[in-house]
Amino acid sequence: MGLMVGGEEEAAVGDDPVLAPPPNFSTVEDRCVYRSGFPRPSNFPFLRALNLRSIIYLCPEPYPEENLEFLKAHRIKLFQFGIDGTKKPSVPIPRVTIAEALKILIDVRNHPVLIHCKRGKHRTGCVVGCLRKLQNWCLSSILEEYQRIAGTKSRATDMRFLGTYDVSCLRHCLHSIIYQYQGYGSKKRRLLYREESVQKPRIKS
């Protein structure tokens, strides 16, 4: 089975399809949370191999029909949070929308989950950075991860947002979050919150 990684494609073996990940694909939490740019039909075999339960989509534009058909065929839920991808520093990043997306992201019942925007750099980077704050990462590590994916396209407004975003309100709302470690000495973690804390999200299927 072929695999495309970092722009270099290995040859497919026999009739197996080449598994091409979406642009800027990477793992956030092993086997449960992933991030990327917008998936194209050529990326569908790769997504199928992830056994996704849900996708968090951070753009306001409607999801393409061919993508919706793929999700329906594989029983993958779509959670859409329309965040404008503006570069203007005068347009604030919507903190409430970020918090709502985080509630879906940390619910283990939605895992494995892929979170993406258009390029997987800015809106996705902000949500992942806020998740890292919930995981008690230090700010320097959060910004390093953001810059590693955004590269030369890093935005000062995003980094200021990550520096000032306060997760205490989210912790207060989700006071029953549990960090559950899998195995002795393992760095894997699953984030859970009780059934009664779940709010009904906007779901497209």
N, C-alpha and C positions, 0 to 999 in steps of 0.2 A: 504494500500500500504506500503510495507516494505521499509526501508531505512537503508543503511549502512553508519555509521558515525564514524570516528576515529577507524575503525577496529572492531567495535561492530555492529552486524547485528540484527535489529529488525525483528521479524517474519513477513512474508508476510501474508496478510489477503486474504483469499479466493484464487482465481487464479491470483491475481495481481502479477506482477513480483517484485523482490527485486531491488530497485534502488541503485546501487553501484557506487559511484563517482570514478573517476580516482584517483590514488595516489596523495597525497599532494594537493588535490583540496581545493580551497578557493575562496572567493569573493573579487575582487579588488574594483569594483564599483557596488553597489547594482543593480541587474537585468540588467546590461549591460556589465560588464567586469569581466571575471573569469580567473583563472590560475590553472594549474595542471601538473601532469606528463603525460606520454603517455597513451592515452585512449586505452583500450582493448575492444573487442566485448562485454564483460560482462558489460562494462560501457555505452554501446549505449543507453539503456533505460533511464539512468540518463541524458545523453546529450540531448536526445530528449525532455525531460521535461524542459530543459533550453530554448528551442525555438531559438537555435543559428542561426545566419545569416552567421557567418564566424568563421574560425579557423586560428590562426597564429601559424605556425609550425617553430621552430627555429633550426632544425637539418638538416644536408646535406643529410641524407639517404632518399631514396624514401619512400613515404607514402605507407603503406600496402594496398593491393588491397581491402581487406574487409573493411578497413576504408574509402577508396575512394568510395566504393559502398554505404556505409552508408551516406556519404556526398551527393552523387548524389541523393539518394532516398529522402533526406530531404532538398534539394536545399541549401546546406551549402557551401559557398566558402572557398577554401583553399588558404592561402597566405603563401608561404614557403620562409624562409630566412635561408640559410644554414650556421650556425655558428658551428665551430668545438668545441666539448666539451672537450678540452684539459685542463689538470691540470698544464701544464708547464708555469711558470711565464714569460718565454721568448717569448711566443706566445701572442701577444696583442689581446684584444677583439676588433673586428672590429667596430669602432665607426660609420662609414658610414652605415653599415648594421643595426646597432641599430637604427639609425635615420630613416631609411626607414621603419623599423618595427613600429616605433612610429607613423609615419604618417598614417599608416593603423589603428593602435590601437586607435588613437584619433578621427578618422572619425566616427561620430555617425551613418552613413549609414551602417557601418559594425557591429553594435551592434544588439543584444548581441553577444559578441565575446569571444572565449576561446583562451588563449595563453598558449602554452606548448612546452616543449622540451622533453627530455627523462625522467627525474625524477622530473621536475618542480621546481628545486632548484636554479641552477646556471645561466644558460642562461635566463631562465624565470625571475629569481630574478633580473638580471641586467636590463632587459627591464622594469619590473615593477618599479624598483628603479629609472630609468630615467624618467618614467612617473610621479612618485612622485615629482621629481625635477620640472617638468613642472607645477605641482600643488602646487609648493612653499612649500613643506614639508621641515622641517629642516633635516639636514644630520643625526642627531642622531636618529630620527624617521625612516628615510629611512633604516639605517643600522639595527635598531632593528627589522623592518619587515623582512628584508633579513635574519637575523640570526634566527628569530623565525621559518622560514620555512626550512632553510638549516640545522639548528641544529648543530650537531657535524661535519657536512660536510661543514661548512662555509669555504670559501676560501678567503685568504688575498688579492689575486689578484683581486677578484670581488669587495671587499670592497674598495680597492684603486681606482679601476675604477669608482665606484659610487661616491667616494669623489672628483675625478678630472673631471668627465664628465661635459662638459659645454653645457647647453641647450640653450645658447644665440643664437648660430648659427641656431638651429632649430626654435627658436622663430622668428628670423629674416626671415627665409624662409617662415614660416607660420605666417606672421605678422597679419593675420586676425583671429587668434584663438579667440574663444569666450568661456568664462566660463558662462554657462547658468544654474542657480540654479532653481530647481523645488520646488516651494512652500516656504512660509515664514519660515525662520529658519531651512530649511532642509539642510542637509549636502550633499545631492545628487548633482551631477554635470554631465553635458554632455559637451564634448569638440567637438567643431565644427570648420571647416574652410571652406572658400568659395569655390564654385565650380571651380573657375579659378585657385585655388591653388593646385588642385588635380593632382598628377602625376600618370601615368598609372603603376600600380604595376604588378608583376608577379602573375597571378591568375591561379589556377588549380581548375577545377570543375568536 
